[in-house]
Amino acid sequence: MTTQQGDGEGAAAPDLGARFDRVRRDNLATVLGIVHTDGAASRSALTQATGLNRSTIAALVGELVDRGLVVETDPVGTNRVGRPSPVVAPDPRVVAIAVNPEIDAVTVGVVGLDGVVQHRVRRETDGVPSAPRAAALAAEVIAGLRSGALSPDVRVLGVGLAVPGLVGSDGGVVRLAPHLGWIDEPFAAVVASATGLPTRAANDASLGAIAEGRFGAGRGVDDLVFLNGGASGVGGGVLIGGGPVTGVGGFAGEIGHTLVNSVGELCHCGAVGCLETEVGQARLLAVTGLDRGQADQLDAALAGAEPGSPVAVEVRRQIDFLAVALRGVVNSFNPALIVLGGFLGSLHAADPGRLAERVRGQSLPGARDDVRITRAALGVDRLTIGAAELAFAAVLADPASVTRAS
Ligand SMILES: [Zn+2]
Protein backbone atom coordinates (compact mmCIF):
# COMPACT_ATOMS: atom_id res chain seq x y z
CA MET A 1 0.00 0.00 0.00
CA THR A 2 1.28 3.42 -0.83
CA THR A 3 0.57 6.37 1.38
CA GLN A 4 0.56 9.95 0.30
CA GLN A 5 2.35 12.36 2.51
CA GLY A 6 2.48 16.11 2.25
CA ASP A 7 2.45 17.82 -1.10
CA GLY A 8 5.17 17.82 -3.69
CA GLU A 9 5.95 21.53 -3.38
CA GLY A 10 8.59 22.27 -0.83
CA ALA A 11 9.15 18.64 0.08
CA ALA A 12 12.62 18.16 1.43
CA ALA A 13 15.10 16.20 -0.67
CA PRO A 14 14.99 13.11 1.55
CA ASP A 15 11.21 12.90 0.98
CA LEU A 16 11.73 12.97 -2.76
CA GLY A 17 14.42 10.32 -2.42
CA ALA A 18 12.11 8.18 -0.34
CA ARG A 19 9.40 8.60 -2.94
CA PHE A 20 11.71 7.51 -5.77
CA ASP A 21 12.78 4.57 -3.64
CA ARG A 22 9.13 3.59 -3.07
CA VAL A 23 8.38 3.77 -6.81
CA ARG A 24 11.46 1.68 -7.60
CA ARG A 25 10.49 -0.94 -5.02
CA ASP A 26 6.91 -1.08 -6.32
CA ASN A 27 8.20 -1.50 -9.87
CA LEU A 28 10.53 -4.30 -8.76
CA ALA A 29 7.52 -6.03 -7.20
CA THR A 30 5.49 -5.58 -10.39
CA VAL A 31 8.19 -7.11 -12.61
CA LEU A 32 8.90 -10.00 -10.24
CA GLY A 33 5.16 -10.62 -9.84
CA ILE A 34 4.68 -10.90 -13.61
CA VAL A 35 7.40 -13.50 -14.15
CA HIS A 36 6.40 -15.33 -10.97
CA THR A 37 2.78 -15.90 -11.98
CA ASP A 38 2.95 -15.79 -15.79
CA GLY A 39 6.37 -17.37 -16.31
CA ALA A 40 9.43 -16.26 -18.24
CA ALA A 41 9.05 -13.07 -20.27
CA SER A 42 11.28 -11.12 -22.61
CA ARG A 43 12.37 -7.65 -21.58
CA SER A 44 10.27 -6.26 -24.41
CA ALA A 45 7.20 -8.16 -23.14
CA LEU A 46 7.83 -6.71 -19.68
CA THR A 47 8.09 -3.24 -21.20
CA GLN A 48 4.71 -3.74 -22.84
CA ALA A 49 3.05 -5.31 -19.79
CA THR A 50 4.17 -2.59 -17.38
CA GLY A 51 4.14 0.49 -19.59
CA LEU A 52 7.61 1.33 -18.27
CA ASN A 53 10.34 2.29 -20.71
CA ARG A 54 13.11 -0.04 -21.85
CA SER A 55 15.90 1.47 -19.81
CA THR A 56 13.80 1.35 -16.64
CA ILE A 57 12.98 -2.32 -17.26
CA ALA A 58 16.68 -3.02 -17.90
CA ALA A 59 17.61 -1.39 -14.57
CA LEU A 60 14.87 -3.22 -12.66
CA VAL A 61 15.80 -6.59 -14.18
CA GLY A 62 19.45 -5.88 -13.42
CA GLU A 63 18.61 -5.26 -9.78
CA LEU A 64 16.49 -8.44 -9.56
CA VAL A 65 19.42 -10.39 -11.07
CA ASP A 66 21.80 -8.83 -8.53
CA ARG A 67 19.46 -9.81 -5.72
CA GLY A 68 19.46 -13.38 -7.05
CA LEU A 69 15.71 -13.44 -7.72
CA VAL A 70 15.63 -13.77 -11.51
CA VAL A 71 17.92 -15.14 -14.18
CA GLU A 72 18.34 -13.70 -17.64
CA THR A 73 19.06 -15.84 -20.67
CA ASP A 74 19.36 -15.25 -24.37
CA PRO A 75 16.35 -16.61 -26.20
CA VAL A 76 17.05 -19.78 -28.13
CA GLY A 77 15.94 -20.41 -31.70
CA THR A 78 15.35 -16.76 -32.54
CA ASN A 79 15.51 -16.23 -36.27
CA ARG A 80 14.31 -12.71 -36.31
CA VAL A 81 16.56 -10.02 -37.59
CA GLY A 82 17.81 -7.65 -34.95
CA ARG A 83 18.93 -8.02 -31.41
CA PRO A 84 16.81 -10.56 -29.52
CA SER A 85 15.35 -9.40 -26.22
CA PRO A 86 16.81 -11.34 -23.26
CA VAL A 87 14.36 -13.60 -21.45
CA VAL A 88 13.75 -12.99 -17.76
CA ALA A 89 12.67 -15.89 -15.52
CA PRO A 90 12.35 -16.43 -11.77
CA ASP A 91 15.44 -18.12 -10.37
CA PRO A 92 14.35 -21.69 -9.49
CA ARG A 93 17.15 -21.82 -6.89
CA VAL A 94 15.05 -19.46 -4.78
CA VAL A 95 12.56 -21.70 -3.00
CA ALA A 96 9.91 -21.82 -0.30
CA ILE A 97 8.99 -24.80 1.80
CA ALA A 98 5.36 -25.83 2.21
CA VAL A 99 4.06 -27.88 5.11
CA ASN A 100 0.60 -29.43 5.32
CA PRO A 101 -0.32 -31.32 8.51
CA GLU A 102 -3.16 -33.80 8.01
CA ILE A 103 -4.93 -36.33 10.23
CA ASP A 104 -2.66 -39.17 9.09
CA ALA A 105 0.49 -37.50 7.70
CA VAL A 106 2.63 -34.40 7.39
CA THR A 107 3.49 -33.39 3.83
CA VAL A 108 6.49 -31.18 3.08
CA GLY A 109 7.05 -29.66 -0.35
CA VAL A 110 9.73 -27.51 -1.96
CA VAL A 111 8.52 -24.96 -4.51
CA GLY A 112 10.67 -22.73 -6.71
CA LEU A 113 9.97 -19.04 -7.24
CA ASP A 114 8.85 -20.17 -10.71
CA GLY A 115 5.92 -22.02 -9.05
CA VAL A 116 7.29 -25.48 -9.86
CA VAL A 117 7.00 -28.12 -7.14
CA GLN A 118 10.54 -29.53 -6.93
CA HIS A 119 10.15 -32.08 -4.14
CA ARG A 120 7.35 -33.52 -2.06
CA VAL A 121 7.80 -35.76 0.97
CA ARG A 122 4.81 -37.29 2.74
CA ARG A 123 5.58 -38.62 6.18
CA GLU A 124 2.79 -40.84 7.55
CA THR A 125 2.01 -40.58 11.25
CA ASP A 126 0.68 -43.08 13.77
CA GLY A 127 -2.65 -41.45 14.42
CA VAL A 128 -3.45 -37.75 14.40
CA PRO A 129 -0.26 -35.72 15.03
CA SER A 130 -0.18 -33.13 17.81
CA ALA A 131 1.07 -29.68 16.80
CA PRO A 132 4.53 -30.20 18.42
CA ARG A 133 4.79 -33.63 16.76
CA ALA A 134 3.82 -32.21 13.34
CA ALA A 135 6.33 -29.38 13.78
CA ALA A 136 9.11 -31.79 14.77
CA LEU A 137 8.37 -34.06 11.80
CA ALA A 138 8.32 -31.11 9.40
CA ALA A 139 11.63 -29.80 10.80
CA GLU A 140 13.19 -33.25 10.44
CA VAL A 141 12.09 -33.55 6.79
CA ILE A 142 13.25 -29.99 6.02
CA ALA A 143 16.67 -30.65 7.59
CA GLY A 144 16.93 -33.85 5.53
CA LEU A 145 16.08 -32.01 2.32
CA ARG A 146 18.56 -29.21 3.01
CA SER A 147 21.40 -31.62 3.63
CA GLY A 148 20.42 -33.91 0.76
CA ALA A 149 18.10 -33.20 -2.16
CA LEU A 150 18.53 -29.41 -2.17
CA SER A 151 21.76 -28.26 -3.76
CA PRO A 152 23.96 -25.92 -1.68
CA ASP A 153 23.20 -22.89 -3.85
CA VAL A 154 19.46 -23.14 -3.16
CA ARG A 155 18.11 -20.30 -1.01
CA VAL A 156 15.15 -21.13 1.22
CA LEU A 157 13.16 -17.93 1.82
CA GLY A 158 10.76 -19.33 4.37
CA VAL A 159 8.11 -21.83 5.34
CA GLY A 160 4.37 -21.67 4.63
CA LEU A 161 2.01 -23.83 6.67
CA ALA A 162 -1.33 -24.93 5.17
CA VAL A 163 -3.51 -25.88 8.13
CA PRO A 164 -6.95 -27.52 7.95
CA GLY A 165 -8.48 -25.14 10.46
CA LEU A 166 -8.92 -21.57 11.59
CA VAL A 167 -5.70 -19.57 11.65
CA GLY A 168 -5.48 -16.07 13.11
CA SER A 169 -4.69 -13.24 10.73
CA ASP A 170 -1.29 -12.84 12.42
CA GLY A 171 -0.32 -15.99 10.49
CA GLY A 172 0.95 -17.76 13.56
CA VAL A 173 -1.60 -19.29 15.88
CA VAL A 174 -3.95 -22.09 14.87
CA ARG A 175 -7.12 -21.14 16.77
CA LEU A 176 -9.02 -24.33 16.00
CA ALA A 177 -8.28 -27.30 13.77
CA PRO A 178 -11.19 -29.58 14.69
CA HIS A 179 -10.05 -32.69 12.85
CA LEU A 180 -6.51 -32.43 14.22
CA GLY A 181 -7.82 -31.60 17.71
CA TRP A 182 -5.63 -28.49 17.88
CA ILE A 183 -6.76 -25.47 19.89
CA ASP A 184 -4.71 -22.25 20.18
CA GLU A 185 -1.49 -23.86 18.97
CA PRO A 186 1.38 -21.44 18.18
CA PHE A 187 2.29 -23.73 15.28
CA ALA A 188 4.20 -21.20 13.16
CA ALA A 189 6.42 -20.13 16.07
CA VAL A 190 7.28 -23.75 16.88
CA VAL A 191 8.17 -24.54 13.25
CA ALA A 192 10.17 -21.29 12.99
CA SER A 193 12.26 -22.10 16.04
CA ALA A 194 12.77 -25.72 14.93
CA THR A 195 13.89 -24.73 11.41
CA GLY A 196 15.37 -21.26 11.90
CA LEU A 197 13.27 -20.07 8.95
CA PRO A 198 10.62 -17.34 8.79
CA THR A 199 7.30 -19.17 9.01
CA ARG A 200 3.66 -18.24 8.47
CA ALA A 201 0.46 -20.28 8.66
CA ALA A 202 -2.92 -19.92 6.99
CA ASN A 203 -6.09 -21.90 6.36
CA ASP A 204 -5.55 -24.58 3.73
CA ALA A 205 -8.59 -23.73 1.60
CA SER A 206 -7.69 -20.02 1.59
CA LEU A 207 -4.25 -21.00 0.29
CA GLY A 208 -5.89 -23.33 -2.24
CA ALA A 209 -7.92 -20.36 -3.50
CA ILE A 210 -4.74 -18.31 -3.95
CA ALA A 211 -2.98 -21.19 -5.76
CA GLU A 212 -5.91 -21.84 -8.12
CA GLY A 213 -6.27 -18.10 -8.68
CA ARG A 214 -2.62 -17.54 -9.62
CA PHE A 215 -1.63 -20.82 -11.24
CA GLY A 216 -4.72 -22.98 -11.79
CA ALA A 217 -8.33 -22.82 -12.95
CA GLY A 218 -8.70 -19.19 -11.87
CA ARG A 219 -5.66 -17.77 -13.65
CA GLY A 220 -6.46 -14.21 -14.69
CA VAL A 221 -9.71 -14.14 -12.67
CA ASP A 222 -9.85 -11.54 -9.89
CA ASP A 223 -13.12 -12.56 -8.27
CA LEU A 224 -13.39 -16.22 -7.45
CA VAL A 225 -14.60 -18.56 -4.76
CA PHE A 226 -12.82 -21.84 -4.15
CA LEU A 227 -14.42 -24.75 -2.35
CA ASN A 228 -12.42 -27.83 -1.50
CA GLY A 229 -13.93 -31.15 -0.50
CA GLY A 230 -11.52 -33.25 1.54
CA ALA A 231 -11.69 -36.28 3.82
CA SER A 232 -12.38 -34.08 6.82
CA GLY A 233 -14.91 -31.65 5.37
CA VAL A 234 -15.46 -28.70 3.06
CA GLY A 235 -13.18 -25.67 3.19
CA GLY A 236 -13.52 -22.41 1.34
CA GLY A 237 -11.50 -19.44 0.22
CA VAL A 238 -12.65 -16.20 -1.40
CA LEU A 239 -10.64 -13.87 -3.64
CA ILE A 240 -12.20 -10.51 -4.46
CA GLY A 241 -10.38 -7.98 -6.61
CA GLY A 242 -7.44 -10.40 -6.71
CA GLY A 243 -6.94 -10.38 -2.93
CA PRO A 244 -8.05 -12.86 -0.29
CA VAL A 245 -11.09 -12.01 1.83
CA THR A 246 -9.86 -12.76 5.34
CA GLY A 247 -12.26 -11.01 7.68
CA VAL A 248 -11.11 -9.11 10.74
CA GLY A 249 -9.67 -12.17 12.47
CA GLY A 250 -8.64 -14.19 9.41
CA PHE A 251 -11.52 -16.65 9.70
CA ALA A 252 -13.63 -15.76 6.65
CA GLY A 253 -14.56 -18.25 3.95
CA GLU A 254 -15.92 -21.11 6.06
CA ILE A 255 -18.52 -21.96 3.43
CA GLY A 256 -18.60 -25.57 4.67
CA HIS A 257 -20.57 -24.26 7.65
CA THR A 258 -23.30 -22.38 5.83
CA LEU A 259 -26.83 -23.65 6.42
CA VAL A 260 -28.22 -25.86 3.65
CA ASN A 261 -30.77 -27.95 5.59
CA SER A 262 -32.63 -26.45 8.56
CA VAL A 263 -33.86 -29.91 9.61
CA GLY A 264 -30.49 -31.55 9.03
CA GLU A 265 -27.92 -33.19 11.24
CA LEU A 266 -25.90 -31.64 14.04
CA CYS A 267 -22.50 -30.49 12.78
CA HIS A 268 -19.29 -30.77 14.82
CA CYS A 269 -19.28 -26.95 14.90
CA GLY A 270 -22.44 -27.04 17.01
CA ALA A 271 -24.86 -25.82 14.35
CA VAL A 272 -27.46 -27.86 12.46
CA GLY A 273 -27.56 -28.61 8.73
CA CYS A 274 -24.17 -27.22 7.62
CA LEU A 275 -23.06 -27.92 4.04
CA GLU A 276 -20.46 -30.41 5.24
CA THR A 277 -23.04 -32.49 7.11
CA GLU A 278 -24.97 -33.07 3.84
CA VAL A 279 -22.13 -33.12 1.31
CA GLY A 280 -19.28 -35.43 2.18
CA GLN A 281 -16.62 -37.67 0.75
CA ALA A 282 -17.31 -40.49 3.23
CA ARG A 283 -20.90 -40.88 1.97
CA LEU A 284 -19.74 -41.00 -1.64
CA LEU A 285 -17.12 -43.62 -0.82
CA ALA A 286 -19.68 -45.69 1.10
CA VAL A 287 -22.28 -45.66 -1.66
CA THR A 288 -19.72 -46.53 -4.34
CA GLY A 289 -18.11 -49.26 -2.23
CA LEU A 290 -14.70 -47.59 -2.29
CA ASP A 291 -12.51 -47.36 0.78
CA ARG A 292 -10.78 -44.29 2.15
CA GLY A 293 -7.58 -44.74 0.19
CA GLN A 294 -9.48 -44.90 -3.10
CA ALA A 295 -10.77 -41.33 -3.25
CA ASP A 296 -8.87 -40.91 -6.53
CA GLN A 297 -11.27 -43.44 -8.09
CA LEU A 298 -14.38 -41.42 -7.25
CA ASP A 299 -14.53 -39.77 -10.68
CA ALA A 300 -14.87 -43.07 -12.51
CA ALA A 301 -17.24 -44.53 -9.91
CA LEU A 302 -19.60 -41.52 -9.99
CA ALA A 303 -19.51 -41.04 -13.75
CA GLY A 304 -20.30 -44.69 -14.40
CA ALA A 305 -23.41 -44.75 -12.18
CA GLU A 306 -26.63 -46.13 -13.71
CA PRO A 307 -29.50 -43.62 -13.67
CA GLY A 308 -31.69 -44.28 -10.64
CA SER A 309 -28.99 -46.34 -8.89
CA PRO A 310 -28.09 -45.54 -5.26
CA VAL A 311 -24.91 -43.85 -6.50
CA ALA A 312 -26.80 -41.62 -8.96
CA VAL A 313 -29.39 -40.75 -6.28
CA GLU A 314 -26.66 -39.77 -3.79
CA VAL A 315 -24.83 -37.69 -6.41
CA ARG A 316 -28.06 -35.75 -7.13
CA ARG A 317 -28.77 -35.28 -3.44
CA GLN A 318 -25.30 -33.88 -2.77
CA ILE A 319 -25.30 -31.69 -5.90
CA ASP A 320 -28.65 -30.21 -4.84
CA PHE A 321 -27.34 -29.34 -1.36
CA LEU A 322 -24.12 -27.98 -2.84
CA ALA A 323 -26.23 -25.78 -5.12
CA VAL A 324 -27.96 -24.26 -2.06
CA ALA A 325 -24.58 -23.25 -0.62
CA LEU A 326 -23.39 -21.94 -3.98
CA ARG A 327 -26.55 -19.84 -4.30
CA GLY A 328 -25.42 -18.03 -1.16
CA VAL A 329 -21.91 -17.69 -2.56
CA VAL A 330 -23.17 -16.22 -5.85
CA ASN A 331 -25.55 -13.79 -4.12
CA SER A 332 -22.99 -12.75 -1.48
CA PHE A 333 -19.85 -12.35 -3.56
CA ASN A 334 -20.91 -12.06 -7.24
CA PRO A 335 -17.85 -14.09 -8.31
CA ALA A 336 -16.83 -14.64 -11.93
CA LEU A 337 -15.81 -18.17 -11.12
CA ILE A 338 -16.46 -20.91 -8.59
CA VAL A 339 -13.66 -23.48 -8.46
CA LEU A 340 -14.39 -26.90 -6.96
CA GLY A 341 -11.59 -29.10 -5.66
CA GLY A 342 -11.33 -32.60 -4.19
CA PHE A 343 -14.51 -34.67 -4.11
CA LEU A 344 -16.57 -31.56 -4.95
CA GLY A 345 -14.77 -31.60 -8.31
CA SER A 346 -15.81 -35.24 -8.74
CA LEU A 347 -19.43 -34.38 -7.91
CA HIS A 348 -19.41 -31.54 -10.42
CA ALA A 349 -17.82 -33.72 -13.10
CA ALA A 350 -20.50 -36.39 -12.53
CA ASP A 351 -23.27 -33.99 -13.60
CA PRO A 352 -21.98 -30.50 -14.44
CA GLY A 353 -25.23 -29.52 -16.15
CA ARG A 354 -27.33 -30.20 -13.06
CA LEU A 355 -25.11 -28.20 -10.72
CA ALA A 356 -24.98 -25.18 -13.04
CA GLU A 357 -28.72 -25.32 -13.63
CA ARG A 358 -29.59 -25.59 -9.93
CA VAL A 359 -27.28 -22.70 -9.01
CA ARG A 360 -28.60 -20.50 -11.83
CA GLY A 361 -32.19 -21.40 -10.98
CA GLN A 362 -31.87 -20.18 -7.39
CA SER A 363 -29.49 -17.21 -7.59
CA LEU A 364 -30.46 -13.62 -8.19
CA PRO A 365 -30.50 -12.23 -11.73
CA GLY A 366 -27.29 -10.38 -12.49
CA ALA A 367 -24.91 -12.31 -10.28
CA ARG A 368 -26.07 -15.63 -11.72
CA ASP A 369 -25.30 -14.48 -15.25
CA ASP A 370 -21.70 -13.60 -14.33
CA VAL A 371 -20.69 -16.87 -12.71
CA ARG A 372 -19.06 -19.94 -14.18
CA ILE A 373 -18.46 -23.14 -12.23
CA THR A 374 -15.41 -25.24 -12.94
CA ARG A 375 -13.21 -27.89 -11.49
CA ALA A 376 -9.89 -27.13 -9.79
CA ALA A 377 -6.85 -27.60 -12.02
CA LEU A 378 -3.88 -28.12 -9.72
CA GLY A 379 -4.72 -31.44 -8.06
CA VAL A 380 -2.29 -32.61 -5.38
CA ASP A 381 0.05 -29.65 -5.99
CA ARG A 382 -2.55 -27.11 -4.89
CA LEU A 383 -1.85 -26.88 -1.15
CA THR A 384 1.90 -27.09 -1.68
CA ILE A 385 1.85 -24.19 -4.13
CA GLY A 386 -0.57 -22.19 -1.97
CA ALA A 387 1.54 -22.61 1.18
CA ALA A 388 4.68 -21.64 -0.76
CA GLU A 389 2.90 -18.46 -1.91
CA LEU A 390 2.49 -17.56 1.74
CA ALA A 391 6.25 -17.93 2.25
CA PHE A 392 6.99 -15.96 -0.94
CA ALA A 393 4.57 -13.14 -0.02
CA ALA A 394 7.20 -10.93 1.62
CA VAL A 395 9.68 -11.08 -1.27
CA LEU A 396 6.93 -10.65 -3.86
CA ALA A 397 5.65 -7.56 -2.04
CA ASP A 398 9.12 -6.04 -1.68
CA PRO A 399 11.90 -7.76 -3.67
CA ALA A 400 14.37 -5.13 -2.40
CA SER A 401 13.98 -6.65 1.09
CA VAL A 402 16.20 -9.58 0.12
CA THR A 403 19.83 -9.65 -0.79
CA ARG A 404 21.80 -12.49 -2.28
CA ALA A 405 23.17 -13.35 1.14
CA SER A 406 19.76 -13.70 2.77
ZN1 LIG B 1 -20.87 -26.67 10.91
Residues whose N, C-alpha, C, O or C-beta is under 5 A from the ligand:
A	BS01	ZN	G256 H257 C267 C269 A271 C274
